[in-house]
């Protein structure tokens, strides 16, 4: 995978997440970029994260510091971005990133225990 420090801290948009699009998303996120990716495939997901107040919960220490990694058309592409971002913060045990199914945010009555 090609990475570049010049991409760090910048935001990129990627449309189309076939093989090449997924590779581009992985390279950009591994380089420290934020990526908004979309495809006309399955249900959308978002990846985000920040520092937690304790290791046993999911309460963020400072909501103003929560980072949106990007929006993705499916779990597989969100996972690539989530994994790259989570690996960048492996030295901070309180830093956590999550993948959320956006349709569940739109319809909170939907069962949250179903698999992604």
SENU-625685 format. One line per field, with one value per atom (N, C-alpha, C, O): residue number from 0; residue in one letter; x, y, z. Coordinates in steps of 0.2 Angstrom, whole numbers, plus 5000, padded with zeros to 4 digits. Layout:
<nodes>
pos: (NUM  ...) $
code: (A  ...) $
X: (X  ...) $
Y: (Y  ...) $
Z: (Z  ...) $
</nodes>
This chain:
<nodes>
pos: (0  0  0  0  1  1  1  1  2  2  2  2  3  3  3  3  4  4  4  4  5  5  5  5  6  6  6  6  7  7  7  7  8  8  8  8  9  9  9  9  10  10  10  10  11  11  11  11  12  12  12  12  13  13  13  13  14  14  14  14  15  15  15  15  16  16  16  16  17  17  17  17  18  18  18  18  19  19  19  19  20  20  20  20  21  21  21  21  22  22  22  22  23  23  23  23  24  24  24  24  25  25  25  25  26  26  26  26  27  27  27  27  28  28  28  28  29  29  29  29  30  30  30  30  31  31  31  31  32  32  32  32  33  33  33  33  34  34  34  34  35  35  35  35  36  36  36  36  37  37  37  37  38  38  38  38  39  39  39  39  40  40  40  40  41  41  41  41  42  42  42  42  43  43  43  43  44  44  44  44  45  45  45  45  46  46  46  46  47  47  47  47  48  48  48  48  49  49  49  49  50  50  50  50  51  51  51  51  52  52  52  52  53  53  53  53  54  54  54  54  55  55  55  55  56  56  56  56  57  57  57  57  58  58  58  58  59  59  59  59  60  60  60  60  61  61  61  61  62  62  62  62  63  63  63  63  64  64  64  64  65  65  65  65  66  66  66  66  67  67  67  67  68  68  68  68  69  69  69  69  70  70  70  70  71  71  71  71  72  72  72  72  73  73  73  73  74  74  74  74  75  75  75  75  76  76  76  76  77  77  77  77  78  78  78  78  79  79  79  79  80  80  80  80  81  81  81  81  82  82  82  82  83  83  83  83  84  84  84  84  85  85  85  85  86  86  86  86  87  87  87  87  88  88  88  88  89  89  89  89  90  90  90  90  91  91  91  91  92  92  92  92  93  93  93  93  94  94  94  94  95  95  95  95  96  96  96  96  97  97  97  97  98  98  98  98  99  99  99  99  100  100  100  100  101  101  101  101  102  102  102  102  103  103  103  103  104  104  104  104  105  105  105  105  106  106  106  106  107  107  107  107  108  108  108  108  109  109  109  109  110  110  110  110  111  111  111  111  112  112  112  112  113  113  113  113  114  114  114  114  115  115  115  115) $
code: (X  X  X  X  X  X  X  X  X  X  X  X  X  X  X  X  X  X  X  X  X  X  X  X  X  X  X  X  X  X  X  X  X  X  X  X  X  X  X  X  X  X  X  X  X  X  X  X  X  X  X  X  X  X  X  X  X  X  X  X  X  X  X  X  X  X  X  X  X  X  X  X  X  X  X  X  X  X  X  X  X  X  X  X  X  X  X  X  X  X  X  X  X  X  X  X  X  X  X  X  X  X  X  X  X  X  X  X  X  X  X  X  X  X  X  X  X  X  X  X  X  X  X  X  X  X  X  X  X  X  X  X  X  X  X  X  X  X  X  X  X  X  X  X  X  X  X  X  X  X  X  X  X  X  X  X  X  X  X  X  X  X  X  X  X  X  X  X  X  X  X  X  X  X  X  X  X  X  X  X  X  X  X  X  X  X  X  X  X  X  X  X  X  X  X  X  X  X  X  X  X  X  X  X  X  X  X  X  X  X  X  X  X  X  X  X  X  X  X  X  X  X  X  X  X  X  X  X  X  X  X  X  X  X  X  X  X  X  X  X  X  X  X  X  X  X  X  X  X  X  X  X  X  X  X  X  X  X  X  X  X  X  X  X  X  X  X  X  X  X  X  X  X  X  X  X  X  X  X  X  X  X  X  X  X  X  X  X  X  X  X  X  X  X  X  X  X  X  X  X  X  X  X  X  X  X  X  X  X  X  X  X  X  X  X  X  X  X  X  X  X  X  X  X  X  X  X  X  X  X  X  X  X  X  X  X  X  X  X  X  X  X  X  X  X  X  X  X  X  X  X  X  X  X  X  X  X  X  X  X  X  X  X  X  X  X  X  X  X  X  X  X  X  X  X  X  X  X  X  X  X  X  X  X  X  X  X  X  X  X  X  X  X  X  X  X  X  X  X  X  X  X  X  X  X  X  X  X  X  X  X  X  X  X  X  X  X  X  X  X  X  X  X  X  X  X  X  X  X  X  X  X  X  X  X  X  X  X  X  X  X  X  X  X  X  X  X  X  X  X  X  X  X  X  X  X  X  X  X  X  X  X  X  X) $
X: (5004  5000  5004  5009  5003  5006  5003  4997  5007  5005  5009  5015  5007  5010  5009  5003  5014  5013  5009  5006  5010  5006  4999  4995  4996  4989  4986  4980  4990  4988  4985  4987  4979  4975  4971  4967  4971  4967  4961  4960  4955  4949  4949  4950  4947  4946  4939  4937  4937  4931  4932  4936  4929  4930  4923  4920  4922  4916  4917  4921  4914  4915  4920  4926  4917  4921  4922  4921  4924  4926  4933  4935  4937  4943  4948  4951  4948  4952  4950  4954  4944  4941  4943  4945  4942  4944  4951  4953  4955  4963  4964  4969  4961  4962  4960  4964  4954  4952  4957  4959  4959  4964  4971  4973  4973  4979  4979  4983  4973  4972  4971  4974  4967  4966  4973  4974  4977  4983  4988  4993  4987  4991  4989  4992  4983  4981  4976  4974  4973  4968  4961  4960  4956  4949  4946  4948  4942  4939  4932  4929  4928  4921  4920  4922  4918  4918  4910  4907  4909  4902  4902  4906  4897  4895  4888  4884  4885  4878  4876  4871  4880  4879  4874  4870  4876  4872  4871  4874  4868  4867  4873  4879  4873  4878  4880  4876  4887  4890  4894  4896  4895  4900  4905  4904  4911  4916  4918  4919  4919  4921  4924  4924  4927  4931  4933  4933  4936  4939  4941  4941  4943  4946  4940  4936  4940  4935  4936  4942  4931  4932  4935  4939  4934  4936  4936  4933  4940  4941  4935  4934  4930  4925  4918  4913  4918  4912  4913  4918  4908  4908  4907  4904  4908  4907  4913  4919  4913  4918  4920  4916  4927  4930  4928  4926  4928  4927  4923  4927  4917  4913  4915  4915  4918  4921  4927  4929  4930  4936  4935  4939  4928  4926  4928  4925  4931  4933  4929  4928  4926  4923  4928  4931  4928  4933  4930  4934  4924  4921  4914  4912  4911  4905  4906  4909  4903  4905  4898  4894  4898  4892  4891  4885  4896  4895  4900  4904  4899  4903  4910  4915  4911  4918  4922  4928  4920  4924  4925  4930  4919  4920  4925  4929  4926  4930  4938  4942  4939  4946  4948  4953  4943  4945  4945  4950  4941  4941  4948  4951  4950  4956  4962  4966  4962  4968  4968  4974  4963  4963  4964  4968  4961  4962  4970  4972  4973  4980  4984  4990  4982  4986  4986  4991  4981  4981  4982  4979  4985  4986  4989  4988  4993  4997  4993  4995  4987  4982  4976  4972  4976  4971  4964  4959  4964  4957  4954  4948  4958  4956  4952  4955  4946  4942  4939  4936  4938  4934  4929  4929  4923  4917  4915  4916  4911  4907  4900  4898  4896  4889  4885  4887  4880  4875  4870  4866  4871  4867  4860  4856  4857  4850  4847  4841  4851  4849  4849  4845  4853  4852  4846  4843  4844  4838  4832  4826  4832  4826  4829  4830  4829  4831  4827  4829  4821  4817  4819  4817  4824  4826  4831  4834  4830  4834  4841  4844  4845  4852  4856  4862  4853  4857  4858  4861  4855  4856  4863  4866  4866  4873  4873  4868  4879  4881  4881  4882) $
Y: (4994  5000  5006  5007  5011  5017  5022  5023  5025  5030  5037  5036  5042  5049  5053  5054  5056  5061  5067  5070  5069  5074  5074  5079  5068  5067  5068  5068  5067  5068  5074  5080  5074  5079  5082  5087  5080  5082  5078  5072  5080  5076  5075  5079  5069  5067  5063  5060  5064  5060  5055  5056  5049  5043  5040  5038  5040  5037  5031  5031  5026  5019  5015  5017  5010  5006  4999  4994  4998  4992  4991  4994  4986  4985  4991  4992  4995  5001  5006  5009  5007  5012  5010  5014  5004  5001  5002  5004  5001  5002  5009  5011  5014  5021  5023  5027  5021  5023  5020  5024  5014  5011  5015  5017  5017  5021  5028  5030  5031  5038  5038  5042  5033  5033  5031  5033  5026  5024  5030  5030  5035  5041  5046  5051  5045  5050  5055  5060  5053  5057  5055  5050  5060  5058  5057  5061  5052  5050  5050  5046  5053  5052  5048  5050  5041  5037  5035  5034  5034  5032  5027  5027  5023  5018  5017  5019  5015  5014  5007  5004  5004  4997  4997  5001  4993  4991  4997  5003  4996  5001  5005  5002  5011  5015  5014  5013  5015  5015  5022  5025  5023  5028  5026  5021  5028  5026  5033  5038  5033  5038  5036  5030  5041  5039  5044  5050  5043  5048  5045  5038  5049  5046  5045  5049  5039  5037  5039  5040  5040  5042  5036  5037  5030  5024  5018  5018  5013  5007  5003  4999  5003  4999  5001  4998  5008  5010  5013  5012  5017  5020  5027  5030  5030  5038  5041  5040  5046  5050  5055  5058  5056  5061  5068  5072  5070  5076  5076  5074  5077  5076  5081  5079  5086  5091  5088  5091  5083  5080  5073  5070  5071  5065  5067  5072  5062  5063  5058  5052  5061  5057  5055  5059  5048  5045  5046  5047  5044  5045  5041  5038  5042  5038  5033  5035  5027  5022  5018  5018  5015  5012  5005  5002  5002  4995  4994  4998  4989  4987  4986  4988  4982  4981  4987  4987  4992  4998  5002  5005  5002  5005  5002  5005  4995  4992  4993  4994  4994  4996  5003  5003  5007  5014  5014  5017  5010  5010  5007  5009  5001  4998  5002  5002  5006  5010  5015  5017  5018  5024  5021  5024  5015  5012  5010  5011  5008  5006  5012  5011  5018  5024  5026  5030  5024  5026  5020  5020  5015  5009  5010  5006  5015  5017  5020  5021  5022  5025  5021  5020  5017  5013  5016  5012  5022  5025  5028  5030  5027  5030  5024  5018  5025  5020  5022  5028  5018  5020  5015  5009  5017  5013  5013  5018  5008  5008  5008  5004  5012  5013  5012  5015  5008  5007  5014  5015  5018  5024  5023  5028  5018  5017  5016  5018  5013  5013  5019  5020  5024  5031  5034  5038  5033  5036  5033  5036  5026  5023  5019  5013  5023  5020  5014  5011  5013  5008  5001  4996  5001  4995  4992  4995  4985  4981  4982  4981  4984  4985  4979  4979  4973  4967  4963  4958  4965  4961  4962  4968  4958  4958  4963  4964  4966  4970  4967  4970) $
Z: (5000  5000  5000  5004  4996  4996  5001  5001  5005  5009  5008  5006  5010  5010  5015  5017  5018  5024  5021  5025  5015  5012  5013  5013  5013  5014  5021  5022  5026  5033  5034  5032  5038  5040  5035  5036  5029  5023  5023  5025  5019  5018  5011  5007  5009  5002  5001  5006  4995  4994  4989  4984  4990  4985  4983  4988  4977  4975  4971  4966  4973  4970  4974  4975  4977  4982  4979  4983  4973  4971  4973  4978  4970  4972  4973  4978  4968  4968  4973  4976  4973  4978  4985  4989  4987  4994  4995  5000  4990  4991  4992  4996  4988  4989  4996  4999  4999  5005  5011  5015  5010  5014  5015  5020  5009  5008  5011  5015  5010  5013  5020  5024  5023  5030  5034  5039  5031  5034  5034  5038  5029  5029  5033  5034  5037  5042  5039  5042  5033  5030  5032  5034  5032  5033  5026  5021  5026  5019  5020  5024  5015  5014  5008  5002  5009  5003  5002  5007  4996  4994  4988  4984  4988  4983  4983  4987  4977  4977  4979  4977  4983  4986  4992  4992  4997  5002  5007  5006  5013  5018  5021  5022  5022  5024  5031  5035  5032  5039  5040  5035  5046  5048  5053  5057  5052  5057  5061  5058  5067  5071  5078  5079  5081  5087  5091  5089  5097  5101  5108  5109  5112  5119  5124  5124  5127  5131  5139  5140  5143  5150  5154  5158  5152  5155  5150  5145  5152  5148  5147  5143  5152  5152  5149  5148  5147  5144  5137  5134  5135  5128  5128  5124  5134  5135  5133  5136  5128  5126  5131  5135  5132  5137  5135  5139  5129  5126  5119  5114  5119  5113  5107  5101  5109  5104  5101  5095  5103  5101  5097  5094  5097  5093  5086  5083  5082  5075  5071  5072  5066  5061  5056  5052  5055  5050  5043  5038  5042  5036  5036  5040  5030  5028  5023  5018  5024  5019  5017  5021  5011  5009  5012  5011  5015  5018  5024  5025  5027  5033  5031  5034  5025  5023  5022  5024  5019  5018  5024  5025  5028  5035  5039  5043  5039  5043  5041  5045  5034  5032  5035  5037  5035  5037  5045  5048  5048  5055  5058  5062  5054  5056  5056  5060  5050  5049  5054  5057  5056  5061  5068  5072  5070  5076  5077  5083  5072  5072  5074  5076  5071  5072  5080  5082  5084  5091  5095  5101  5093  5097  5104  5109  5104  5111  5116  5122  5114  5119  5120  5116  5126  5127  5128  5127  5129  5130  5123  5123  5118  5111  5108  5107  5106  5103  5097  5096  5092  5086  5085  5086  5082  5081  5074  5070  5072  5066  5067  5071  5065  5066  5059  5054  5060  5054  5054  5058  5049  5049  5049  5052  5046  5046  5053  5054  5057  5064  5068  5072  5066  5069  5066  5070  5060  5058  5060  5061  5062  5065  5072  5072  5077  5083  5086  5090  5083  5086  5083  5085  5078  5075  5080  5083  5080  5084  5083  5078  5089  5088  5089  5089  5090  5092  5085  5085  5080  5073  5071  5072  5067  5065  5059  5056  5058  5053  5046  5041) $
</nodes>
